[in-house]
Amino acid sequence: MNVNELLSLKGKVILITGGTGLYGRPMFEALAEAGGKVITASRSLESAKQVFPELQNAGLDVHAMQVDQADHDSVLKLKNDIVKQFGGLDVFVNNAVARPMRKYADPLEAFTESMRINATGMFDITREMADVIAQSGGGTIINIASMQGMFGADFSLYEGTEMDSPPDYHFHKGGMITLTKYLARKLAPKKVRVNCISPGGLYGGQPETFIQKYAKKVPAGRMAGPDDIKGVVVFLASDASAYINGENILMDGGMHA
């Protein structure tokens, strides 16, 4: 098969949660640019629609739906709406994340809330969307984890800033990576592949002192930009990665080489 055909997402129905965030927006855009019919879902439907004019003016096939992944009934409604409106699902990009915890010393309730959304809720929506993909004849799930799910935090990066690396994020992103491997085996008989991307830090207006420290630790000499994840997510969503299953791709500019 021609490589352009292998990488094409034409005819694929794709769901991405949190498709308007720092990493969500470029992935949403890339999946549509590759020819997919792409749905973004988040708690705020208005937020999901904010990026629409620009993408639709570019001729991209984009849609928005509402979901609260911490609410099982909301997840089931999204599942049913996708089947009703689009007939099935080929790709699920599991990207949404809540950040109720910002610092190590935050109240325990913040950790509990994070687990409710980012662990239980994340598993719920993943399992339900896997069911739709399997019923549609098979496809792929792409979990968006983080290098912070693989390595301990470098707290020297945060010195001189108000930033911190909260423990809940490391906990649930590490869990997402191992869940990827579990699901790759569990769902293989249903023709559902499951892979993971673990990005490094994406530039998003962080303090200059942090940016400078971070860049010095990366062989690439910079933080990630919005285009850096686009090719990776299209590759994993497409037939070009048909023989890849249960893998976690570290995308950190060589920081942990």
ABEGO torsion letter per residue (X at the ends): XBAAAAABABGBBBBBBGAABAAAAAAAAAAAAAGBBBBBBBABAAAAAAAAAAAAAAGBBBBBBBBBAABAAAAAAAAAAAAAAAGEBABBBBABBBBABABAABBAAAAAAAAAAAAAAAAAAAAAAAAAAAAAGEEBBBBBBBAAAABBBBAAAABGBABBBBAAAAAAAAAAAAAAAAAAAAAAAAGBBBBBBBBBBBBAGBBAAAAAAAAAABAAGBBBBAAAAAAAAAAAABAAAAABBGBBBBBAGGAAX
